[in-house]
Each structure stands twice: as C-alpha cells, then as structure tokens.
Amino acid sequence: GESKWIHKVDLEKPCCWSATFMKDENTIGVVLLYQTGLLEIRHLLPCI
C-alpha cells in the first residue's frame, strides 16, 4: 500500500490492521482492527 494519509490520529491501543473507505465525496471512514481483536469503524471529516 501507499504511505499517503488523509487524516492522522494517535491511537490509544496498538492497531494491527486498518483500511479506509469512501461512500461518496462527503463520507469517508476508516476501519481499525486492534491487537485485542476489537474492531472499530470511525467516520472522518472530508479534507477541505
């Protein structure tokens, strides 16, 4: 993958996998899988 990022965040727990997705121009999100097995989906604000 590429090392370009659209929004940088500091995570409290170690993350072992992540993916971004776009539903449309205004709906951007990220899926995070932590080493504990917890799966988290976050909504990101679009870049202006």
Helices and strands as residue ranges (DSSP letters): E 15-24, E 27-34, E 39-44
